[in-house]
């Protein structure tokens, strides 16, 4: 259950953030949903809107090796035999600060046999005329270097038309191929000439995506953005900074009875799937050190 939640308001924007998972349950602009919401007080389907840490995406079989030591974390995705989305989505975050348009939440990851590291994590939300801005900071509160990664998990909504009719723009030059059954990483390949080339905005159509993208084109200010538009003229964008050189896109394809293709999951990630094993872009957080990543969601 989601427990407590906190409302934010600024101009035409409103948001509701839950204590469980620090999830963005609702984000609206002039009453229009920018993310797929979920009911108050109940379970959160498919990790909607949560903060994901200390690893994004999945670790196959829950097994990884870090600094020469083998570890195993619990498998919570039995169909693919993987450990999915870290620990923070299931934690009840603590209220640290609140105003009409800002919110601070915190949680602590305590050492366990599979992850014997201590992290203190804060999520700061700010709603202004440019949308909802989130900054997540992790501090190593332990005595040993900790492997770490983070990402948000919103499902964006461009408007009332079906997802197949939305247009999508993704500023990424490469994508990560995965196995069809367990979605485990294989190798990156160029998007050029592939169905996943959305560097120029075009209609999603029937394309099914559940892949990470990289080789992201950041602008001169160090920001990149994904924009999704409804044929009726409304849209939603998500922007992030260079702390996230990877981006997971998922067209939310679900089997019955789950609702299918309700929204587009857009997840800027500090590292790719299974980074605890590959080490690629993995943050190695020294004792006493901290790491920050930030992103924004806005009406477009």
N, C-alpha and C positions, 0 to 999 in steps of 0.2 A: 504494500500500500504506500501511497505517496506522502501521507502525513501532512505536515504543515506546508503552506505555500504562501508566497509573497507577491503582491501586486505592484507593478511599476507603471507610471504614466508620464508621458511628456507630449504635449501637443496632440497630433493625430495618432500617436503610437500608444499601445497598451501591451503589457506582458504579464504573465503569471509564471513564477519560478517555484518549483517544488523543492522541499528539503531533501527528499529522497533522490539521490543522483544529481542534485543541482540542475534539474532538468527544466528546459524551457517548455512548459506545458502548453502555453498559448502565446502567440505573438501576432498582433493585429495592427493594421494601418487603416484608419478610418473604418473600422469594423470588419475589414477584410483579412482573412487568415493568410499569414505569410509562411506559416509552418503547419504541418498536420498536427492538430491538437489531440489530446487524449483525455478521457474522463477524469474528473476530480475524485480523489479518494480510492481509486481502484488501481489495478496493476498497470504498469506502463508497457504497452505492446511494442516489441521490437526496439527497445532502448531509445524511444523517441526523445530527442532533445537533451540527452544526458551529457555530462562531462565524462569522458572515457580516459582512465589512467590506472595503473602505470604502463599499460601497453594498449595501443589501438589495434583493432582487428583481431587476428587469432594467432595462437601458438599451437602448432600441431601436437596432438597428444598431451598438451600441457607441459612438454619437456623442453628445457633449454639449458645451455651451458654458458656460464658467465665467469670470466677470469679463471677458467680451468676447473670450475666446480659445476657439477650437474645438479639441476633442480627440477622439481615437478610441481606445477600448480593445478588446482582442480579443473577438470573438464566440465564445462557448463553448456557445451553445444554437442550433445551426444550423437546427433545425426552425422556430424562431420568429425567427431572425436577431437575436438579442439577446445582450448581455453579462450573464451571470447570476451574482449572488451574490458579486461582488467577487473579491478575491485570497486572502483568508485561509484558505478551505477547503482550498487546495492547498499551504499552507505547513506545514513541520515546525516546530512551536512548541518553544521551549527551556524546559527545567525550571528554575524559579527558586527554588522552595521547596516543601517537602512534609512533612506530618505524617500521622498516621493518618486524619484527617478533613478535611484542607485540602490545597490544591494551587495553586501559582502557575505559570503558563506565560506565555511572552512570544514575540512575533514582531516583525519589522520589515518594513515595506513600503518598498522602495527606489524612488526616482524612475525612471519610465519615460517615453517620449515621450507615451503616452496618459494618464498620471497622474504628472506631474512633481513629486510631493510626497513627503516622507519622514515616515512615521508609526512610532512605537513603541507597540505595543499589548500590554497585559497582560490576562490572564483569571485571576481568582481564584475558586476553587471552595471551598465550605465545606458539609460535610454535618453536619447536626445533627438533633435530634428533630423538627424542622419541615420536613425535606426537604433538597434540594440547592439551594444559593444560589450564584448566579454574578454577578460584577461585572466588567465589561469597561471598561478605561480606555485611551483613545487619546491620545497626546501628539504634538503637531506638532514633529518634530525637524528640520524644514527652515526655509527662510527666506522662504517665501511661504504665504499663506493657503490652506488645503486644504479641499475639499469632503469631507464625511464623513457616513456613516450606518452603523448597526450593528443586527444582530438575531441571536437564536438560531434554530436550525432543528430543534427536536425533533419527532418524531411521537409523540404521546401515545397510551397504551393504557389504556382504562378497565377492561378485563377480557376474559374469554374469548369473549364473544358477538360476533357480527359488528358492525362499525361502524354499520350501518343500525339496529341495535337500541339503540345508545347514546343517552343524552340529553345535550344540550349547552346550556350557558348562556354567553352572550357579552354583556357589558355595553356594547354599542356601538349608537349611534343612527343611524349612517349607514354605507353601504358604497360602495366604488368600483366603478362599472361598468367593464368592460373589453371590448375587442374579442374575439369568439369564437375567432379564429384565432391571434392573437399575444399575447393577454392584455395589450394596451396600454391605459393609462388613458384613460377618456373623461370621466366626471364622477361626483361623489358624489350619492347619493340616499338618502332616508330608508329605514330598514329596515321601518318601519311598513307593514303590509299586504303585505309581500314575504315570499317563502320564506326569506329570510335573517334574519328577525326571531327571534333567539334570546335576547331580553332576559329572557324567562321560560323557564326550562328546559323543553325538549321533545325528543322523539325526532327524531333526524336523518333517519331514513327513507332514501329514495332521493335526497335532495337532494345535488347535486354543487356543491361550493364551491371556488373558487380565487380569492379576492378579498380585498382589504384593507378593513378596517373602521376607522372613526374616530368622533369624538364619543363618546369612551369615558367611562363613569361611574366616576371615581375616588372612593374613600371619604375620610373625614376625615383619614386618615393618608397620603393620596396614593398609595394602592395600588388596583389593579384586578386582577380574576382571571377566568379561564375555568375552568369545571368540567365534566368529562365523566364520565358515570356509566354503568356496565354494569347491565343489568336484574337481575343476580345480587346487586347491592348494593355492589360495589367501585367505585372511581373514582379519578380523578387530577385535580389542579388545577395551574394555572400562574398565578403572580402576578407583577406588574411595577410599576415606578414611573412617575412622570410624564415621565421622560426618553423614554418610548415612547408618543406619542399616536396611533400607528397599530398595527394588528394584522392580520397575514395569517392567514387560515384556509384550509386545503386538506384536502379529504376524501381525498386521495391516490388519486384515480382514475387508474389506469394501464391501458394496453393490454397484451394478451397478447404476450409471455410474462411480463411483470412482474407480481408479485402485486398484486391490486387492493384498494384501500381497507383496507390493513393497519392504519392508524392515522390519527390526526388531527394534521396539522401545525398547530402554534400558534406564531406568530412575532411577538412584540412588536417593533415597529420604531420607530426614531427618526424615520423619514421614510417617505413613501409610495413606491410604485414610480415610477421615472424622476424622482426628486427632483433628480438632477444637472441635468436640463433645466428642470423646473418651479420649482425653488428652494423648494418647499413644505416647511417644517420641516427644511430642509437645514442641518446643522451646518456653519458656516464657521469652521474651526479656525485661529485665529491662531498665528503662530510662537511656540513656547514654551508655548502654552495646552494644556489637556487637557479631555477630556470623559468622563463616566462614565455607564453605564447598567447596571441590575441587574434580575434576575428570579429566580424560584424555581419549582421543581417539587416537588410533594408528594403523598402518598397522601391520598385523600379518601374 
